[in-house]
Amino acid sequence: MRAAGLEPLIPYPGAREKWPCRCATCGKEITPQLADVRAGHGCKWCGYKAATAAQRMSHEAAAAVMLKHGLEPLDPYPGSAPRWRCRCMKCGAEIFPRYTNVQAGQGGCRACAGVATGDRCRSPEAAAIAAMKASGLEPLEPYRNSTTPWRCRCTACGNETSPRLNNIKKGARCKWCAGNAVDPDAAAAVMRTAGLEPLASYAGTHAPWPCRCLTCNRSVSPSYRSVRGGHGCRYCNDTAISPESAIAAMRAVGLEPMEPYPGSNRLWACRCGKCGRSVKPRYSTVAQGMGGCRWCRNSGFKVDDTAVVYLISHAGFGALKIGITGTDDIRLAHHRKHGWEVVTVVTMPGHLAIVAERAILAEWRTGLGLPPYLSKKEMARGGWTETVDADAVDVPATVARIRSLAAAENEQVGA
């Protein structure tokens, strides 16, 4: 054992038994058998190292492979797998490829490889120039690649633009001719031609542009695109209502506004000039001839009439709906036509019907926190805001609640 460079650590155990020893060369503890040592074997660790050294490529041979691929080694050969510090002989960059990748044709300088790939995929300059000229663009600088903005001059409008060749091949054209770019002075001239004096700098085709109408002297903010499309001051074009006009419309139906104009679709506190009651109609409904004082109007449901509070259900939707109608049953007939079934119908004075509907909706929305269950898609003709999930409410309790409200003491309510 000592002749083989191994120092026994325990007494001899037998020729075929493992014998703990220490290698005099590497210092590691091993357990060879005497028979194996006699056959020429020794420390397995030193054996592995010797075998690897015998198989390992020399620095000169490995460096020759790297030089063949344009890489100059800067450190001794570290082995086939570790990264090897080299310099690219083409661009001069310091890189760290693996010998095994370079030998397989997969490694090298990534920067130079990317440039080579780009050169292979790059459109010929003559073809690129021809494509631009075919689209009415005259190049003002050398061609780089298809994804880089290329400064050109449009032969149609004379403006300078910087499109990408890729976009031109897909059908794009001069941004000035397409209306995607606008000269601020030219845009201001278009606005003035439409009777609008700009009050701020041009901010973009679609951006609201504060202006003063030269006809009605009101402040408006149309976009340049809309004005170019034929629109202008929304007041002069009757697309907006002024507070004065809205007040005049309400007074025309006998309503005196009690607060400033809130907007066409918001409740507007008014006093009826006929009965003196306070009401809250919307300007939009009054303008359509459907609004006014609930007590005095000549059409639609009036609170002094006898009304019907109904509760209906839809098995397919799994929904419940509360509503008010007159005694003619037209609305209920419409709902039956669309698959609704009547749960209960309670007749009561109109003002109590309004109280009953609001009370049930308050219990659903505020008390139970339940939102409308259906949408306009299921109820295109309206009524979806008074729906609720049928499984989320106590239907018998809701029916009892409606009946108790019908028997309640008569009380006056506003619209």
GIZIUR-V686497 format. One record per residue. N is the residue number from 1. RES is the residue in one letter. PHI is phi in whole degrees, -180 to 180 (NA if undefined). PSI is psi as a letter, one per 20 degrees, with the letter a starting at -180 (* if undefined). NEAR is the number of other C-alpha atoms within 10 Angstrom. Layout:
# GIZIUR-V686497
n=N res=RES phi=PHI psi=PSI near=NEAR
n=N res=RES phi=PHI psi=PSI near=NEAR
This chain:
# GIZIUR-V686497
n=1 res=M phi=NA psi=g near=16
n=2 res=R phi=-68 psi=h near=11
n=3 res=A phi=-64 psi=h near=8
n=4 res=A phi=-91 psi=j near=14
n=5 res=G phi=83 psi=k near=15
n=6 res=L phi=-121 psi=p near=23
n=7 res=E phi=-102 psi=o near=16
n=8 res=P phi=-59 psi=q near=17
n=9 res=L phi=-105 psi=i near=13
n=10 res=I phi=-139 psi=r near=9
n=11 res=P phi=-61 psi=q near=8
n=12 res=Y phi=-58 psi=p near=12
n=13 res=P phi=-96 psi=i near=12
n=14 res=G phi=134 psi=q near=11
n=15 res=A phi=-65 psi=h near=14
n=16 res=R phi=-105 psi=j near=11
n=17 res=E phi=-102 psi=q near=13
n=18 res=K phi=-69 psi=p near=15
n=19 res=W phi=-120 psi=o near=20
n=20 res=P phi=-58 psi=p near=18
n=21 res=C phi=-141 psi=r near=22
n=22 res=R phi=-120 psi=p near=19
n=23 res=C phi=-75 psi=p near=21
n=24 res=A phi=-72 psi=i near=14
n=25 res=T phi=-90 psi=g near=11
n=26 res=C phi=-103 psi=i near=11
n=27 res=G phi=81 psi=j near=13
n=28 res=K phi=-81 psi=q near=14
n=29 res=E phi=-85 psi=p near=17
n=30 res=I phi=-134 psi=r near=19
n=31 res=T phi=-133 psi=m near=17
n=32 res=P phi=-78 psi=r near=21
n=33 res=Q phi=-100 psi=q near=20
n=34 res=L phi=-60 psi=h near=19
n=35 res=A phi=-64 psi=h near=14
n=36 res=D phi=-69 psi=h near=12
n=37 res=V phi=-65 psi=g near=16
n=38 res=R phi=-63 psi=h near=13
n=39 res=A phi=-82 psi=i near=8
n=40 res=G phi=110 psi=i near=8
n=41 res=H phi=-87 psi=q near=14
n=42 res=G phi=-145 psi=c near=21
n=43 res=C phi=-70 psi=p near=23
n=44 res=K phi=-67 psi=h near=14
n=45 res=W phi=-69 psi=g near=16
n=46 res=C phi=-68 psi=h near=14
n=47 res=G phi=-66 psi=g near=12
n=48 res=Y phi=-61 psi=g near=11
n=49 res=K phi=-63 psi=g near=10
n=50 res=A phi=-68 psi=h near=12
n=51 res=A phi=-66 psi=g near=11
n=52 res=T phi=-64 psi=g near=11
n=53 res=A phi=-63 psi=h near=11
n=54 res=A phi=-69 psi=h near=10
n=55 res=Q phi=-88 psi=i near=8
n=56 res=R phi=-69 psi=p near=12
n=57 res=M phi=-72 psi=q near=14
n=58 res=S phi=-75 psi=q near=13
n=59 res=H phi=-59 psi=h near=14
n=60 res=E phi=-64 psi=g near=10
n=61 res=A phi=-69 psi=g near=10
n=62 res=A phi=-66 psi=g near=20
n=63 res=A phi=-63 psi=h near=21
n=64 res=A phi=-64 psi=h near=14
n=65 res=V phi=-66 psi=g near=15
n=66 res=M phi=-65 psi=g near=22
n=67 res=L phi=-63 psi=h near=15
n=68 res=K phi=-62 psi=h near=11
n=69 res=H phi=-98 psi=j near=17
n=70 res=G phi=80 psi=k near=17
n=71 res=L phi=-124 psi=p near=26
n=72 res=E phi=-100 psi=o near=20
n=73 res=P phi=-63 psi=p near=21
n=74 res=L phi=-110 psi=i near=14
n=75 res=D phi=-130 psi=r near=11
n=76 res=P phi=-60 psi=q near=13
n=77 res=Y phi=-59 psi=o near=19
n=78 res=P phi=-91 psi=i near=14
n=79 res=G phi=121 psi=r near=16
n=80 res=S phi=-75 psi=h near=16
n=81 res=A phi=-93 psi=h near=11
n=82 res=P phi=-64 psi=q near=13
n=83 res=R phi=-71 psi=q near=16
n=84 res=W phi=-122 psi=o near=20
n=85 res=R phi=-68 psi=p near=18
n=86 res=C phi=-139 psi=r near=24
n=87 res=R phi=-121 psi=p near=21
n=88 res=C phi=-71 psi=p near=22
n=89 res=M phi=-77 psi=i near=14
n=90 res=K phi=-97 psi=g near=10
n=91 res=C phi=-108 psi=i near=11
n=92 res=G phi=82 psi=j near=12
n=93 res=A phi=-75 psi=q near=14
n=94 res=E phi=-87 psi=p near=16
n=95 res=I phi=-131 psi=r near=20
n=96 res=F phi=-134 psi=m near=19
n=97 res=P phi=-80 psi=r near=22
n=98 res=R phi=-99 psi=p near=21
n=99 res=Y phi=-59 psi=g near=24
n=100 res=T phi=-63 psi=h near=16
n=101 res=N phi=-71 psi=g near=14
n=102 res=V phi=-64 psi=g near=18
n=103 res=Q phi=-63 psi=h near=16
n=104 res=A phi=-83 psi=i near=8
n=105 res=G phi=83 psi=j near=10
n=106 res=Q phi=-106 psi=i near=13
n=107 res=G phi=-102 psi=a near=17
n=108 res=G phi=117 psi=a near=23
n=109 res=C phi=-83 psi=o near=24
n=110 res=R phi=-66 psi=h near=13
n=111 res=A phi=-62 psi=g near=13
n=112 res=C phi=-68 psi=h near=14
n=113 res=A phi=-66 psi=h near=12
n=114 res=G phi=-65 psi=g near=11
n=115 res=V phi=-63 psi=g near=11
n=116 res=A phi=-64 psi=g near=12
n=117 res=T phi=-64 psi=g near=11
n=118 res=G phi=-62 psi=h near=12
n=119 res=D phi=-65 psi=h near=12
n=120 res=R phi=-67 psi=h near=10
n=121 res=C phi=-88 psi=i near=11
n=122 res=R phi=-70 psi=p near=13
n=123 res=S phi=-67 psi=q near=16
n=124 res=P phi=-58 psi=q near=12
n=125 res=E phi=-60 psi=h near=13
n=126 res=A phi=-63 psi=g near=9
n=127 res=A phi=-67 psi=h near=10
n=128 res=A phi=-65 psi=g near=21
n=129 res=I phi=-64 psi=g near=17
n=130 res=A phi=-63 psi=h near=14
n=131 res=A phi=-65 psi=h near=15
n=132 res=M phi=-68 psi=g near=21
n=133 res=K phi=-66 psi=h near=16
n=134 res=A phi=-66 psi=h near=11
n=135 res=S phi=-96 psi=j near=17
n=136 res=G phi=81 psi=k near=17
n=137 res=L phi=-123 psi=p near=26
n=138 res=E phi=-104 psi=o near=19
n=139 res=P phi=-60 psi=p near=20
n=140 res=L phi=-110 psi=i near=13
n=141 res=E phi=-150 psi=r near=9
n=142 res=P phi=-63 psi=q near=10
n=143 res=Y phi=-74 psi=p near=18
n=144 res=R phi=-106 psi=f near=14
n=145 res=N phi=-161 psi=r near=19
n=146 res=S phi=-76 psi=i near=18
n=147 res=T phi=-105 psi=i near=11
n=148 res=T phi=-97 psi=p near=13
n=149 res=P phi=-54 psi=p near=16
n=150 res=W phi=-118 psi=o near=20
n=151 res=R phi=-68 psi=p near=17
n=152 res=C phi=-139 psi=r near=21
n=153 res=R phi=-120 psi=p near=19
n=154 res=C phi=-76 psi=p near=22
n=155 res=T phi=-77 psi=i near=14
n=156 res=A phi=-88 psi=g near=12
n=157 res=C phi=-106 psi=i near=11
n=158 res=G phi=81 psi=j near=13
n=159 res=N phi=-83 psi=q near=15
n=160 res=E phi=-89 psi=p near=18
n=161 res=T phi=-144 psi=r near=21
n=162 res=S phi=-134 psi=m near=17
n=163 res=P phi=-81 psi=r near=21
n=164 res=R phi=-98 psi=q near=17
n=165 res=L phi=-59 psi=h near=22
n=166 res=N phi=-57 psi=g near=15
n=167 res=N phi=-69 psi=h near=13
n=168 res=I phi=-63 psi=h near=18
n=169 res=K phi=-66 psi=h near=14
n=170 res=K phi=-88 psi=j near=8
n=171 res=G phi=109 psi=j near=8
n=172 res=A phi=-67 psi=q near=14
n=173 res=R phi=-140 psi=a near=18
n=174 res=C phi=-57 psi=p near=24
n=175 res=K phi=-65 psi=h near=16
n=176 res=W phi=-74 psi=g near=17
n=177 res=C phi=-68 psi=h near=14
n=178 res=A phi=-79 psi=i near=10
n=179 res=G phi=83 psi=j near=10
n=180 res=N phi=-85 psi=i near=12
n=181 res=A phi=-131 psi=p near=13
n=182 res=V phi=-134 psi=p near=17
n=183 res=D phi=-72 psi=p near=12
n=184 res=P phi=-54 psi=h near=13
n=185 res=D phi=-67 psi=h near=10
n=186 res=A phi=-67 psi=h near=10
n=187 res=A phi=-64 psi=g near=20
n=188 res=A phi=-62 psi=h near=20
n=189 res=A phi=-66 psi=h near=15
n=190 res=V phi=-63 psi=g near=16
n=191 res=M phi=-65 psi=g near=21
n=192 res=R phi=-67 psi=h near=16
n=193 res=T phi=-63 psi=h near=13
n=194 res=A phi=-85 psi=j near=17
n=195 res=G phi=84 psi=k near=17
n=196 res=L phi=-125 psi=p near=26
n=197 res=E phi=-101 psi=o near=21
n=198 res=P phi=-61 psi=p near=20
n=199 res=L phi=-108 psi=i near=14
n=200 res=A phi=-147 psi=r near=10
n=201 res=S phi=-72 psi=q near=12
n=202 res=Y phi=-62 psi=p near=19
n=203 res=A phi=-115 psi=i near=12
n=204 res=G phi=142 psi=r near=17
n=205 res=T phi=-62 psi=g near=18
n=206 res=H phi=-99 psi=i near=12
n=207 res=A phi=-78 psi=q near=14
n=208 res=P phi=-60 psi=p near=16
n=209 res=W phi=-119 psi=o near=21
n=210 res=P phi=-59 psi=p near=18
n=211 res=C phi=-141 psi=r near=22
n=212 res=R phi=-117 psi=p near=19
n=213 res=C phi=-70 psi=p near=23
n=214 res=L phi=-78 psi=i near=14
n=215 res=T phi=-96 psi=g near=11
n=216 res=C phi=-104 psi=i near=11
n=217 res=N phi=68 psi=j near=12
n=218 res=R phi=-88 psi=q near=15
n=219 res=S phi=-88 psi=p near=17
n=220 res=V phi=-134 psi=r near=20
n=221 res=S phi=-138 psi=m near=18
n=222 res=P phi=-76 psi=r near=20
n=223 res=S phi=-86 psi=q near=22
n=224 res=Y phi=-59 psi=h near=23
n=225 res=R phi=-61 psi=g near=17
n=226 res=S phi=-67 psi=h near=14
n=227 res=V phi=-67 psi=g near=18
n=228 res=R phi=-63 psi=h near=15
n=229 res=G phi=-83 psi=j near=9
n=230 res=G phi=111 psi=i near=8
n=231 res=H phi=-90 psi=r near=15
n=232 res=G phi=-155 psi=c near=23
n=233 res=C phi=-69 psi=p near=25
n=234 res=R phi=-70 psi=h near=15
n=235 res=Y phi=-74 psi=g near=16
n=236 res=C phi=-70 psi=h near=13
n=237 res=N phi=-92 psi=j near=9
n=238 res=D phi=61 psi=k near=9
n=239 res=T phi=-100 psi=i near=10
n=240 res=A phi=-139 psi=q near=12
n=241 res=I phi=-110 psi=p near=15
n=242 res=S phi=-82 psi=q near=13
n=243 res=P phi=-55 psi=h near=14
n=244 res=E phi=-63 psi=g near=10
n=245 res=S phi=-66 psi=h near=12
n=246 res=A phi=-65 psi=g near=20
n=247 res=I phi=-62 psi=g near=17
n=248 res=A phi=-63 psi=h near=15
n=249 res=A phi=-67 psi=h near=16
n=250 res=M phi=-67 psi=g near=22
n=251 res=R phi=-66 psi=h near=16
n=252 res=A phi=-66 psi=h near=11
n=253 res=V phi=-105 psi=j near=18
n=254 res=G phi=85 psi=k near=19
n=255 res=L phi=-116 psi=p near=26
n=256 res=E phi=-105 psi=o near=20
n=257 res=P phi=-59 psi=p near=20
n=258 res=M phi=-109 psi=j near=13
n=259 res=E phi=-154 psi=r near=9
n=260 res=P phi=-61 psi=q near=11
n=261 res=Y phi=-59 psi=p near=18
n=262 res=P phi=-92 psi=i near=14
n=263 res=G phi=129 psi=q near=15
n=264 res=S phi=-69 psi=h near=17
n=265 res=N phi=-108 psi=j near=11
n=266 res=R phi=-104 psi=q near=13
n=267 res=L phi=-64 psi=p near=16
n=268 res=W phi=-124 psi=o near=20
n=269 res=A phi=-67 psi=p near=19
n=270 res=C phi=-139 psi=r near=24
n=271 res=R phi=-120 psi=p near=20
n=272 res=C phi=-73 psi=p near=22
n=273 res=G phi=-74 psi=i near=15
n=274 res=K phi=-93 psi=g near=13
n=275 res=C phi=-105 psi=i near=11
n=276 res=G phi=80 psi=j near=12
n=277 res=R phi=-79 psi=q near=18
n=278 res=S phi=-88 psi=p near=19
n=279 res=V phi=-133 psi=r near=23
n=280 res=K phi=-136 psi=m near=21
n=281 res=P phi=-80 psi=r near=22
n=282 res=R phi=-101 psi=q near=21
n=283 res=Y phi=-59 psi=h near=25
n=284 res=S phi=-60 psi=g near=16
n=285 res=T phi=-73 psi=h near=13
n=286 res=V phi=-65 psi=g near=19
n=287 res=A phi=-63 psi=h near=15
n=288 res=Q phi=-89 psi=j near=8
n=289 res=G phi=81 psi=j near=12
n=290 res=M phi=-109 psi=i near=16
n=291 res=G phi=-102 psi=a near=19
n=292 res=G phi=125 psi=b near=26
n=293 res=C phi=-77 psi=p near=27
n=294 res=R phi=-61 psi=h near=23
n=295 res=W phi=-84 psi=h near=20
n=296 res=C phi=-111 psi=i near=16
n=297 res=R phi=-66 psi=q near=17
n=298 res=N phi=-91 psi=i near=11
n=299 res=S phi=-131 psi=q near=11
n=300 res=G phi=79 psi=a near=11
n=301 res=F phi=-78 psi=p near=17
n=302 res=K phi=-116 psi=q near=18
n=303 res=V phi=-70 psi=i near=22
n=304 res=D phi=-83 psi=i near=13
n=305 res=D phi=-81 psi=r near=15
n=306 res=T phi=-76 psi=p near=17
n=307 res=A phi=-127 psi=r near=23
n=308 res=V phi=-126 psi=p near=23
n=309 res=V phi=-99 psi=p near=25
n=310 res=Y phi=-122 psi=q near=21
n=311 res=L phi=-124 psi=p near=24
n=312 res=I phi=-127 psi=q near=20
n=313 res=S phi=-133 psi=q near=24
n=314 res=H phi=-128 psi=o near=18
n=315 res=A phi=-64 psi=h near=11
n=316 res=G phi=-66 psi=h near=8
n=317 res=F phi=-86 psi=h near=14
n=318 res=G phi=68 psi=k near=13
n=319 res=A phi=-119 psi=q near=20
n=320 res=L phi=-125 psi=q near=26
n=321 res=K phi=-139 psi=p near=24
n=322 res=I phi=-104 psi=q near=24
n=323 res=G phi=-165 psi=r near=22
n=324 res=I phi=-125 psi=q near=21
n=325 res=T phi=-152 psi=r near=19
n=326 res=G phi=-78 psi=a near=18
n=327 res=T phi=-82 psi=i near=15
n=328 res=D phi=-78 psi=i near=10
n=329 res=D phi=69 psi=j near=10
n=330 res=I phi=-65 psi=g near=10
n=331 res=R phi=-67 psi=g near=14
n=332 res=L phi=-64 psi=h near=22
n=333 res=A phi=-63 psi=h near=11
n=334 res=H phi=-63 psi=g near=12
n=335 res=H phi=-66 psi=h near=17
n=336 res=R phi=-62 psi=h near=14
n=337 res=K phi=-61 psi=h near=10
n=338 res=H phi=-102 psi=k near=11
n=339 res=G phi=94 psi=j near=13
n=340 res=W phi=-85 psi=q near=21
n=341 res=E phi=-119 psi=q near=16
n=342 res=V phi=-77 psi=p near=15
n=343 res=V phi=-91 psi=g near=16
n=344 res=T phi=-157 psi=q near=17
n=345 res=V phi=-132 psi=p near=17
n=346 res=V phi=-125 psi=p near=16
n=347 res=T phi=-90 psi=p near=18
n=348 res=M phi=-162 psi=r near=20
n=349 res=P phi=-58 psi=q near=17
n=350 res=G phi=-57 psi=g near=23
n=351 res=H phi=-68 psi=h near=22
n=352 res=L phi=-72 psi=h near=26
n=353 res=A phi=-63 psi=g near=25
n=354 res=I phi=-64 psi=g near=20
n=355 res=V phi=-62 psi=g near=19
n=356 res=A phi=-64 psi=g near=24
n=357 res=E phi=-62 psi=g near=19
n=358 res=R phi=-64 psi=h near=15
n=359 res=A phi=-65 psi=g near=15
n=360 res=I phi=-65 psi=g near=20
n=361 res=L phi=-63 psi=h near=23
n=362 res=A phi=-65 psi=h near=14
n=363 res=E phi=-65 psi=g near=14
n=364 res=W phi=-69 psi=g near=21
n=365 res=R phi=-80 psi=g near=15
n=366 res=T phi=-92 psi=g near=11
n=367 res=G phi=-66 psi=g near=10
n=368 res=L phi=-99 psi=i near=12
n=369 res=G phi=68 psi=k near=9
n=370 res=L phi=-98 psi=p near=17
n=371 res=P phi=-81 psi=r near=15
n=372 res=P phi=-55 psi=p near=18
n=373 res=Y phi=-85 psi=h near=17
n=374 res=L phi=-106 psi=r near=20
n=375 res=S phi=-129 psi=r near=13
n=376 res=K phi=-60 psi=h near=11
n=377 res=K phi=-63 psi=g near=9
n=378 res=E phi=-83 psi=h near=12
n=379 res=M phi=-131 psi=m near=13
n=380 res=A phi=-63 psi=h near=9
n=381 res=R phi=-94 psi=j near=9
n=382 res=G phi=101 psi=r near=11
n=383 res=G phi=102 psi=i near=17
n=384 res=W phi=-69 psi=h near=19
n=385 res=T phi=-72 psi=i near=16
n=386 res=E phi=-102 psi=k near=20
n=387 res=T phi=-102 psi=r near=23
n=388 res=V phi=-152 psi=q near=23
n=389 res=D phi=-66 psi=o near=18
n=390 res=A phi=-63 psi=h near=17
n=391 res=D phi=-78 psi=i near=10
n=392 res=A phi=-96 psi=i near=12
n=393 res=V phi=-126 psi=q near=15
n=394 res=D phi=-90 psi=o near=9
n=395 res=V phi=-63 psi=g near=15
n=396 res=P phi=-58 psi=h near=10
n=397 res=A phi=-67 psi=h near=10
n=398 res=T phi=-66 psi=g near=17
n=399 res=V phi=-61 psi=g near=17
n=400 res=A phi=-62 psi=h near=12
n=401 res=R phi=-65 psi=g near=14
n=402 res=I phi=-62 psi=g near=24
n=403 res=R phi=-66 psi=h near=18
n=404 res=S phi=-68 psi=h near=11
n=405 res=L phi=-68 psi=h near=19
n=406 res=A phi=-66 psi=h near=19
n=407 res=A phi=-90 psi=i near=10
n=408 res=A phi=-69 psi=r near=12
n=409 res=E phi=-66 psi=p near=8
n=410 res=N phi=-59 psi=p near=11
n=411 res=E phi=-136 psi=q near=8
n=412 res=Q phi=-86 psi=p near=11
n=413 res=V phi=-128 psi=q near=13
n=414 res=G phi=-86 psi=r near=14
n=415 res=A phi=-75 psi=* near=18
